[in-house]
């Protein structure tokens, strides 16, 4: 069954439902009290090393320790968990951050953590012999991505709009949720027509061959920071020093990864994966190239959020002036690169 534009908006509104619950009194954010302020609960990504994990291994978090509670495959789910206090920080595509804040979730972006550049990007791939070559060719086709209502769906919408498709035609495309580790296989078995692949999984698939890009987010928008880590207002007010250590440490890790030879970064990340004992295969890490963060030390300029305020307003997902840009983020806790 095709996913309509209305269904997409309904999915995006799910962020709002949980946010309203947070705004109505759900305990959000701070792990003070029985856990203290030196433990940061978080969700990881299978087979990958996140910037906070890298920062901790490099010693940039000092006496603040990360406390892994499980993995996620979805940015929107990650920041919802942060907003409701299940974890202490979460990261997502900036459009999802804007959507959550628009629905009164008490969260604030503190540092950028991923983006698009010539090395780090998400591509929309088809089989080499696929008849799909343009935006219009995607009408009625299945596009596999890690989650709906986030980065990949936003890129798809922009591509389709620029390709001249009406909202009605855009609604006839079929974005589907496919776990990242299964996306390449689903494409090769023709269960989907287009696969969204990024990072290690993209480069591994390209090395295997037989696929080609329809477009990439880097081609669409150039180099840009695409996602931020958020913390609740409550956590920031109760644990400002911990927040400062976290944001500054992640900022230092961004610059370490940028300045260090790629082989050394990969060796460090491989060691981290092996040491943490989560039954993961570190082999795909050899394809890592960049975290893609555009600004020095992940500092937030505002433009990376305003882009999605405008996009969501144009789609009708949020109302004009529902979000105040200056309330969405702060660089106060990021002393790295200042």
C-alpha positions as CSV (number, residue, x, y, z in Angstrom):
1,X,0.0,0.0,0.0
2,X,1.5,3.4,-1.0
3,X,2.5,5.8,1.7
4,X,0.6,9.1,1.2
5,X,1.8,12.5,2.0
6,X,-0.9,12.6,4.7
7,X,0.5,9.4,6.2
8,X,4.0,10.9,6.3
9,X,2.6,13.9,8.2
10,X,0.8,11.6,10.6
11,X,4.1,9.9,11.3
12,X,5.9,13.1,11.9
13,X,3.1,14.0,14.3
14,X,4.1,11.0,16.5
15,X,7.0,13.1,17.6
16,X,4.5,15.6,18.8
17,X,2.5,13.1,20.8
18,X,5.4,12.1,22.9
19,X,6.5,15.6,23.2
20,X,3.2,16.7,24.6
21,X,3.5,13.9,27.2
22,X,6.8,15.3,28.2
23,X,5.4,18.8,28.4
24,X,2.6,17.6,30.6
25,X,4.9,16.5,33.4
26,X,6.8,13.4,32.4
27,X,10.1,13.3,34.2
28,X,12.6,14.4,31.6
29,X,16.3,14.3,31.4
30,X,18.3,14.6,34.5
31,X,19.9,11.6,35.9
32,X,20.7,13.4,39.1
33,X,19.9,11.8,42.5
34,X,20.5,8.1,42.6
35,X,22.7,8.1,39.4
36,X,24.5,11.3,40.2
37,X,25.7,13.7,37.5
38,X,28.7,11.8,36.2
39,X,26.9,9.0,34.3
40,X,25.3,9.7,31.0
41,X,22.8,7.1,29.8
42,X,22.7,6.7,26.0
43,X,21.8,4.5,23.1
44,X,24.4,3.3,20.6
45,X,24.3,2.2,17.0
46,X,25.3,-1.4,16.2
47,X,28.7,-1.8,14.6
48,X,29.4,1.9,14.8
49,X,31.4,4.2,17.1
50,X,29.5,7.3,18.0
51,X,31.3,10.6,18.8
52,X,30.6,10.4,22.5
53,X,32.0,6.9,22.6
54,X,35.1,8.1,20.7
55,X,35.4,11.1,23.1
56,X,35.3,8.8,26.1
57,X,38.0,6.5,24.7
58,X,40.2,9.5,24.0
59,X,39.9,10.6,27.6
60,X,38.0,13.8,26.6
61,X,35.1,13.1,29.0
62,X,37.3,13.1,32.1
63,X,35.4,11.6,35.0
64,X,32.1,11.5,33.2
65,X,31.2,8.0,32.0
66,X,28.9,6.8,29.4
67,X,26.3,4.2,30.4
68,X,25.0,2.2,27.3
69,X,21.4,1.1,27.7
70,X,21.0,-0.5,24.2
71,X,21.0,0.4,20.5
72,X,18.7,2.3,18.3
73,X,18.2,2.6,14.5
74,X,16.2,5.8,14.6
75,X,17.1,9.3,15.5
76,X,13.5,10.4,16.3
77,X,13.3,7.4,18.7
78,X,16.6,8.4,20.3
79,X,15.6,12.1,21.0
80,X,12.2,11.0,22.2
81,X,14.0,8.8,24.7
82,X,16.1,11.7,25.8
83,X,13.0,14.0,26.1
84,X,11.2,11.4,28.3
85,X,14.2,10.9,30.6
86,X,15.0,7.3,29.5
87,X,18.4,8.5,28.4
88,X,20.4,11.7,29.1
89,X,21.2,12.7,25.6
90,X,20.0,11.7,22.1
91,X,20.8,12.6,18.6
92,X,18.7,13.0,15.5
93,X,18.3,14.7,12.1
94,X,17.7,18.4,12.8
95,X,14.2,18.3,11.3
96,X,13.2,15.8,13.9
97,X,14.7,18.1,16.6
98,X,12.7,21.0,15.3
99,X,9.5,18.9,15.3
100,X,10.0,17.7,18.8
101,X,10.7,21.2,20.1
102,X,7.7,22.6,18.2
103,X,5.5,20.3,20.2
104,X,6.8,21.8,23.5
105,X,9.3,19.1,24.4
106,X,11.8,20.8,26.8
107,X,14.9,19.9,24.9
108,X,17.8,21.9,23.5
109,X,20.5,21.0,20.9
110,X,24.0,21.3,22.3
111,X,26.3,20.1,19.5
112,X,26.2,18.9,15.9
113,X,27.4,15.3,15.5
114,X,26.9,14.2,11.9
115,X,26.5,15.8,8.5
116,X,27.2,15.5,4.8
117,X,30.4,16.1,3.0
118,X,32.2,14.5,0.0
119,X,33.2,11.6,2.2
120,X,30.2,11.3,4.6
121,X,26.8,11.3,2.9
122,X,23.6,9.3,2.4
123,X,22.9,8.1,-1.1
124,X,19.8,6.8,-2.7
125,X,20.9,3.7,-4.6
126,X,19.4,1.6,-7.3
127,X,20.6,-1.6,-9.0
128,X,23.0,-0.9,-11.9
129,X,20.5,-2.1,-14.5
130,X,17.5,-0.3,-12.8
131,X,15.2,1.7,-15.1
132,X,15.0,4.4,-12.5
133,X,16.9,7.6,-13.4
134,X,14.8,10.6,-12.3
135,X,12.5,11.8,-9.6
136,X,9.4,11.0,-11.7
137,X,10.6,7.4,-12.1
138,X,10.0,7.0,-8.3
139,X,6.2,7.3,-8.5
140,X,4.9,4.0,-7.1
141,X,8.3,2.7,-6.1
142,X,9.5,1.4,-2.7
143,X,12.3,3.4,-1.1
144,X,14.0,1.7,1.9
145,X,15.3,3.8,4.7
146,X,16.1,3.5,8.4
147,X,13.1,5.5,9.7
148,X,10.3,7.7,8.5
149,X,9.9,11.4,9.3
150,X,13.7,12.0,9.5
151,X,16.8,12.8,7.4
152,X,16.2,10.3,4.6
153,X,12.6,11.2,4.0
154,X,13.4,14.9,4.0
155,X,16.1,14.4,1.4
156,X,13.6,12.3,-0.7
157,X,11.0,15.0,-0.5
158,X,13.5,17.7,-1.6
159,X,14.7,15.6,-4.5
160,X,11.1,14.9,-5.6
161,X,10.1,18.6,-5.3
162,X,13.1,19.7,-7.3
163,X,12.2,17.1,-9.9
164,X,8.9,18.8,-10.4
165,X,6.6,16.4,-8.7
166,X,3.3,17.6,-7.3
167,X,2.4,16.8,-3.7
168,X,-0.1,14.3,-5.1
169,X,2.7,12.5,-7.0
170,X,5.1,12.7,-4.1
171,X,2.4,10.9,-2.0
172,X,2.5,8.0,-4.5
173,X,6.1,7.1,-3.7
174,X,6.4,4.5,-0.9
175,X,9.1,5.1,1.7
176,X,9.5,2.0,3.8
177,X,11.3,1.3,7.1
178,X,14.1,-1.2,6.6
179,X,16.8,-1.9,9.2
180,X,20.1,-0.4,8.0
181,X,21.9,-3.8,8.1
182,X,19.2,-5.3,5.8
183,X,18.9,-2.5,3.3
184,X,21.5,-3.5,0.9
185,X,20.2,-7.1,0.8
186,X,16.7,-5.9,0.3
187,X,17.8,-3.9,-2.7
188,X,19.7,-6.7,-4.3
189,X,16.8,-9.1,-3.7
190,X,14.5,-6.5,-5.4
191,X,12.3,-6.3,-2.3
192,X,12.7,-2.5,-2.6
193,X,13.5,-0.3,-5.6
194,X,15.7,2.2,-3.9
195,X,18.0,1.8,-0.9
196,X,19.2,4.7,1.3
197,X,22.7,3.8,2.3
198,X,25.2,5.8,4.3
199,X,28.6,5.6,6.0
200,X,30.1,2.1,6.4
201,X,27.1,0.3,5.0
202,X,27.2,2.5,1.9
203,X,30.9,2.0,1.2
204,X,30.7,-1.7,1.8
205,X,27.8,-2.0,-0.7
206,X,29.7,0.1,-3.2
207,X,32.8,-2.1,-2.8
208,X,30.6,-5.1,-3.7
209,X,29.4,-3.3,-6.8
210,X,26.3,-3.7,-8.9
211,X,24.6,-0.5,-7.6
212,X,24.6,3.2,-8.6
213,X,23.5,6.4,-7.0
214,X,20.3,8.1,-8.0
215,X,21.3,11.1,-5.9
216,X,22.9,11.9,-2.6
217,X,22.2,14.4,0.1
218,X,25.6,16.1,-0.5
219,X,24.6,16.6,-4.2
220,X,21.3,18.1,-3.0
221,X,22.5,20.5,-0.3
222,X,26.3,20.6,-0.4
223,X,28.3,20.2,2.9
224,X,26.1,20.7,6.0
225,X,25.7,19.5,9.5
226,X,22.6,17.4,9.6
227,X,22.0,16.3,13.1
228,X,22.5,17.5,16.7
229,X,22.6,15.9,20.2
230,X,19.9,17.2,22.5
231,X,19.6,17.3,26.3
232,X,16.6,18.4,28.3
233,X,16.4,21.8,29.8
234,X,16.1,20.1,33.2
235,X,19.3,18.2,32.7
236,X,21.2,21.3,31.6
237,X,20.0,23.3,34.6
238,X,20.8,20.6,37.1
239,X,24.0,19.3,35.6
240,X,25.7,22.2,33.7
241,X,29.2,20.9,34.4
242,X,28.5,17.4,33.1
243,X,26.8,19.0,30.0
244,X,29.9,21.1,29.5
245,X,32.2,18.2,29.7
246,X,30.0,16.2,27.3
247,X,29.7,18.9,24.6
248,X,33.3,20.0,24.8
249,X,34.6,16.4,24.8
250,X,32.5,15.6,21.7
251,X,33.7,18.7,20.0
252,X,37.3,17.7,20.7
253,X,36.6,14.2,19.3
254,X,35.2,15.8,16.1
255,X,38.4,17.7,15.6
256,X,40.6,14.7,16.5
257,X,38.8,12.6,13.9
258,X,39.2,15.4,11.4
259,X,42.9,15.9,12.0
260,X,44.0,12.3,12.5
261,X,45.0,10.0,9.6
262,X,42.1,7.9,8.6
263,X,43.8,4.6,9.2
264,X,44.5,5.7,12.8
265,X,40.9,6.7,13.4
266,X,39.7,3.3,12.0
267,X,42.1,1.4,14.2
268,X,40.9,3.3,17.3
269,X,37.3,2.7,16.5
270,X,37.9,-1.0,15.8
271,X,39.6,-1.3,19.1
272,X,36.6,0.4,20.8
273,X,34.1,-2.0,19.2
274,X,36.2,-5.0,20.2
275,X,36.6,-3.9,23.8
276,X,32.9,-3.1,24.4
277,X,31.8,-6.7,23.9
278,X,28.5,-6.2,22.1
279,X,28.9,-9.1,19.7
280,X,29.5,-6.9,16.7
281,X,31.5,-7.3,13.5
282,X,34.1,-4.5,13.4
283,X,35.1,-5.3,9.8
284,X,32.8,-2.7,8.1
285,X,34.7,0.0,10.1
286,X,37.4,-0.1,7.5
287,X,35.1,1.8,5.2
288,X,34.8,4.8,7.6
289,X,35.8,8.2,6.1
290,X,34.3,11.1,8.0
291,X,31.6,12.1,10.5
292,X,30.7,14.9,8.1
293,X,30.3,17.7,10.7
294,X,30.6,21.0,8.8
295,X,31.4,23.5,11.6
296,X,34.5,23.5,13.8
297,X,34.0,21.3,16.9
298,X,30.3,20.8,16.0
299,X,29.3,24.4,17.0
300,X,25.8,25.2,15.9
301,X,25.3,28.3,13.8
302,X,21.5,28.1,13.6
303,X,21.3,27.8,9.8
304,X,21.3,24.0,10.0
305,X,18.1,24.2,12.1
306,X,16.4,27.1,10.3
307,X,16.5,25.1,7.0
308,X,14.2,22.5,8.6
309,X,12.0,25.0,10.4
310,X,11.2,26.4,6.9
311,X,10.8,22.9,5.4
312,X,8.4,21.7,8.1
313,X,6.4,25.0,7.9
314,X,6.1,24.7,4.1
315,X,4.9,21.1,4.5
316,X,2.3,22.2,7.1
317,X,3.9,20.0,9.8
318,X,4.4,23.0,12.0
319,X,2.9,26.5,12.0
320,X,4.7,29.6,11.2
321,X,6.4,31.0,14.3
322,X,5.7,27.8,16.3
323,X,9.4,27.5,16.9
324,X,11.8,30.3,17.9
325,X,15.3,29.5,16.4
326,X,17.2,30.9,19.3
327,X,15.4,28.7,21.8
328,X,16.3,25.5,19.9
329,X,20.0,25.4,20.5
330,X,22.9,26.6,22.6
331,X,26.7,26.6,22.3
332,X,27.1,27.6,25.9
333,X,28.3,24.1,26.9
334,X,30.7,23.6,24.0
335,X,34.0,25.2,25.0
336,X,35.9,23.3,22.2
337,X,36.9,25.4,19.2
338,X,35.5,28.6,20.7
